Amino acid sequence: FLYFIGRAADMSSSDAETRPPPPSPPQDPPAREDADAQVMSEHVARLFEASDVTTHVAVDGVSRVASSYVRAGADPVTRATTVRDAANAAEATAGKWRESGLFKDVQWTLEPLSVDPAALAAAGGKDRNLVVRYNVKEKRVGWNIGLMTSATAVPEVNLSVSNVFGRPWSAAVVYLPSIAAVPSGELRLTSLFPAWGQKCEYVVGRRIETRLTSNRPCPVADSETVTEAKVVMSSETAAANPVASTLTLGLQDRTLAARDSSDMPPALARLFGADTKLFARWHARYSSAAFHDSPRLRAMYGLPVGGMTASNRIEVFHCASGSDQSSSSSAALLDGAFLKHEFQVSKFVKLLPAAVLDLNFTFGTVFPLQSFLNQKGGEGQPDAPLSDRLFASWRQVRGYRALGPNTVDEYAQMHRDGTAPAGMPTKPKTFRALGGDTMWAASAVLNLPFLLYPENGMFATHVFANAGSVRRFGSVASLADNWKSLFTSDHVQASVGAGVVVTAVPGLFSAIGAGRLEANWSYPLRLRNGVFEGADDLFAGGATGVFEKIKWGLHWTSLEA
């Protein structure tokens, strides 16, 4: 070993002797370069006092990203007339590009337009041109495969490709396993350079929603097949408390199937079948929710500890069933139009370092559009389709499959009396809630750490009390005259209970887990004549089981090459 070290030293010394010495660098150019840099920096500093600056943008490192996307980000910078405005606009554009997923790195500097120090010195500060120079590194095409559920209990297989052909587009193919014979799937194209907003999704797909794959708590329905094409445009303000807005325009072809169509009353059977829905939906969301800053407390309780969230959803839609499509009059067209509005607000109040009170209130209406256009409009108009009616259940009023008016009264009374036609069960396992056109729900949830193992980072416990009501009024005028009946004792259902909440699903290797799962015990109540008593199974539908709501996800994303 020492021999080889000595040989290497001899070879390096011999090479040093035979190799000519490198030429010594001249001394003047570095000094000249420093002087030139000082002249250019002084020119930029003088521009800070000017109010008539002409801003230019130069971008280095772009080869695949669409020039239209780069130009759209550069336009706000070129409109700046002061150096401060140019710097603020440059940082805003850089932040947008970093979040777009198209670039690995984005850096920018301020430079004079002229690179000749002599010309800058001769101008004497009269040159008002400024250049914002971006140095970017593009990302390559990335792909993502995940197994996730966002709002259902059945997983979705998600395969997506981003940065397609260097354009600000992402493509995703979603496969939804279904209990039915035909699986579901969607093709989503996402644009980061839309005509309105910050992101636009074009979705074409077909899905089959069953009682396990849908959040719609309609026990009388077995499944719904939806074929849709929609455009989803979204934007979000870059602030400490962001406001997100989403506009959706779409067309759906829906087929609703009944659980058991045998001996079904005609009034109930007419609710099932195929219809076509044309809709426009606007959804605004605000959040100032705050979390624990301490890692220890956040591991003990990972849910919000302060602030509030609010959501407002307005939807205008028109539904035409098979029997309505033959009519072409404008009156018939307006008869099938509805306006749906849902509002929800939550407030988080920290009582102890890891004990938070969550107060929630939800209110919604769905009425014929004529009912809003004039006071007498909507009288005698048909109700909204079964898929668009309002329910209160799941996490709104725990312990109920759904709240709302039942089917035809004699059909419900038939089971309550214990009499039934031949072939029909006397006591069905599910009640026949058909929803209503007005609903409200309120809940008070005290969230606590998991008592057995507080600092686990995954589990928490909660104690809740919630109540709600769903009614059918038929028109806005009827609601204005009888709104107090929504809060009378005979029409309000409530429940109390406790449960365990999974605040985060643990990651697997490089997977990212996120979601919420509740395992609750709840006791349904109903106030009659000022006395709380257990709600009957026919009206309340019984408890929803151990797991009321399941949300979880596992994702794996390819590493950037």
Stockholm file with secondary structure:
# STOCKHOLM 1.0

chainA/1-561         FLYFIGRAADMSSSDAETRPPPPSPPQDPPAREDADAQVMSEHVARLFEASDVTTHVAVDGVSRVASSYVRAGADPVTRATTVRDAANAAEATAGKWRESGLFKDVQWTLEPLSVDPAALAAAGGKDRNLVVRYNVKEKRVGWNIGLMTSATAVPEVNLSVSNVFGRPWSAAVVYLPSIAAVPSGELRLTSLFPAWGQKCEYVVGRRIETRLTSNRPCPVADSETVTEAKVVMSSETAAANPVASTLTLGLQDRTLAARDSSDMPPALARLFGADTKLFARWHARYSSAAFHDSPRLRAMYGLPVGGMTASNRIEVFHCASGSDQSSSSSAALLDGAFLKHEFQVSKFVKLLPAAVLDLNFTFGTVFPLQSFLNQKGGEGQPDAPLSDRLFASWRQVRGYRALGPNTVDEYAQMHRDGTAPAGMPTKPKTFRALGGDTMWAASAVLNLPFLLYPENGMFATHVFANAGSVRRFGSVASLADNWKSLFTSDHVQASVGAGVVVTAVPGLFSAIGAGRLEANWSYPLRLRNGVFEGADDLFAGGATGVFEKIKWGLHWTSLEA
#=GR chainA/1-561 SS CHHHHHHHHHHHHHHHHHSCCCCCCCSHHHHHHHHHHHHHHHHHHHHTTCSCCEEEEEEESCSSSCHHHHHHHHHHHHTCCSHHHHHHHHHHHHHHHHHHTSEEEEEEEEEESCCCHHHHHHHTTCCCEEEEEEEEEECCCEEEEEEEESSSSSCEEEEEEESGGGSSEEEEEEEECCSSSSCEEEEEEEESSCSSSSEEEEEEEEEEEETTTCCCCCTTEEEEEEEEEEEEEEEECCSSSCEEEEEEEEEEEEEEEESCCTTCCHHHHTTCEEEEEEEEEEEEEEECCBCCSSHHHHHHCCSCCBEEEEEEEEEEEEEEETTTTTCCCHHHHHHTEEEEEEEEEEEEEEEETTEEEEEEEEEEEEEEHHHHHSTTTTTTCCCCCGGGSBCBCTTSSTTCSCBSCCSCHHHHHHHHHTCCCTTSCSSCSSCCCCCBSEEEEEEEEEEEECSSSGGGSSEEEEEEEEEEEEECCSSHHHHHHHGGGGGSGGGCEEEEEEEEEECCCCCCTTCEECCEEEEEEEEEEEEETTEEEECCHHHHCCCCCSEEEEEEEEEEECCCC
#=GC SS_cons         CHHHHHHHHHHHHHHHHHSCCCCCCCSHHHHHHHHHHHHHHHHHHHHTTCSCCEEEEEEESCSSSCHHHHHHHHHHHHTCCSHHHHHHHHHHHHHHHHHHTSEEEEEEEEEESCCCHHHHHHHTTCCCEEEEEEEEEECCCEEEEEEEESSSSSCEEEEEEESGGGSSEEEEEEEECCSSSSCEEEEEEEESSCSSSSEEEEEEEEEEEETTTCCCCCTTEEEEEEEEEEEEEEEECCSSSCEEEEEEEEEEEEEEEESCCTTCCHHHHTTCEEEEEEEEEEEEEEECCBCCSSHHHHHHCCSCCBEEEEEEEEEEEEEEETTTTTCCCHHHHHHTEEEEEEEEEEEEEEEETTEEEEEEEEEEEEEEHHHHHSTTTTTTCCCCCGGGSBCBCTTSSTTCSCBSCCSCHHHHHHHHHTCCCTTSCSSCSSCCCCCBSEEEEEEEEEEEECSSSGGGSSEEEEEEEEEEEEECCSSHHHHHHHGGGGGSGGGCEEEEEEEEEECCCCCCTTCEECCEEEEEEEEEEEEETTEEEECCHHHHCCCCCSEEEEEEEEEEECCCC
//
